Amino acid sequence: MDPLEKIFGKTAQMTVLKNLIERQNEPTYLSGIAEETGLSHASVSRVITPLIGSGIVTEKPFGKQTRIFHLNMENEATNLVIDFYNKINQIVD
């Protein structure tokens, strides 16, 4: 079991956030996140909205219907979340 799941439980939002952290230098899109996490497109869309609202994730339009997402590395909260993720993965089996 993943260290974050041990602490916070498995939720769709945690799954999406973990996916974005693990690919923090790679912009992605809803379908890509859905495919990599096994979540539905609708679930990813629903849980990424609060991450965007908090400033942890940014979105940019790409074409008429596609949006690109990536972690907002200029946001202090983003950096704290990444730091926590990295540290917790080092100490929790």
C-alpha positions in Angstrom: 0.0 0.0 0.0 1.2 3.5 -0.8 2.4 5.6 2.2 -0.1 8.4 1.5 -2.9 5.8 1.3 -1.9 4.4 4.7 -2.3 7.8 6.2 -5.2 9.4 4.3 -6.9 6.5 2.7 -7.4 6.0 -1.0 -9.4 8.7 -2.6 -9.8 9.8 -6.2 -8.3 13.3 -5.4 -5.3 11.7 -3.7 -4.8 9.4 -6.7 -4.8 12.3 -9.1 -2.5 14.4 -6.9 -0.1 11.6 -6.6 -0.1 11.1 -10.3 0.7 14.8 -10.9 3.4 14.7 -8.3 5.1 11.7 -9.8 5.0 13.4 -13.2 5.6 17.0 -11.9 7.7 18.0 -14.9 5.3 16.6 -17.5 2.1 18.5 -18.5 -0.8 16.1 -18.9 -4.5 16.1 -19.8 -7.7 14.6 -18.3 -7.7 11.5 -20.4 -4.0 10.8 -19.7 -4.6 11.1 -16.0 -7.6 8.8 -16.2 -5.7 6.2 -18.2 -2.7 6.2 -15.8 -4.8 6.1 -12.6 -7.7 3.9 -13.7 -10.2 6.6 -12.8 -13.0 7.6 -15.1 -12.7 10.8 -17.1 -15.6 12.3 -15.0 -13.9 11.4 -11.7 -10.7 13.1 -12.7 -12.5 16.2 -13.9 -14.5 16.3 -10.6 -11.4 16.0 -8.3 -9.0 18.2 -10.2 -11.3 21.2 -9.9 -10.5 21.8 -6.2 -6.8 21.3 -6.9 -7.0 24.1 -9.6 -9.0 26.3 -7.2 -6.3 25.9 -4.5 -3.6 26.9 -7.0 -1.8 23.6 -6.7 -2.6 22.7 -10.3 -2.8 25.0 -13.2 -4.7 24.4 -16.4 -4.3 25.8 -19.9 -6.5 25.3 -22.9 -5.0 23.3 -25.7 -7.2 23.4 -28.7 -11.0 23.7 -28.5 -11.8 21.0 -26.0 -8.5 19.8 -24.4 -7.0 21.3 -21.3 -3.4 20.7 -20.1 -2.7 20.3 -16.4 0.5 20.5 -14.4 1.6 21.3 -10.9 2.0 25.0 -10.1 5.6 25.0 -9.0 5.4 28.7 -8.2 2.8 28.0 -5.5 4.2 27.5 -2.0 1.5 25.0 -1.1 2.5 22.9 -4.1 6.1 22.8 -3.0 5.1 21.9 0.6 2.8 19.0 -0.7 5.7 17.7 -2.9 8.1 17.9 0.0 5.7 16.1 2.3 5.1 13.4 -0.3 8.9 12.9 -0.8 9.6 12.7 2.9 6.7 10.4 3.8 7.8 8.0 1.1 11.2 7.9 2.6 10.0 7.0 6.1 6.9 5.0 5.7 7.1 1.4 4.4 
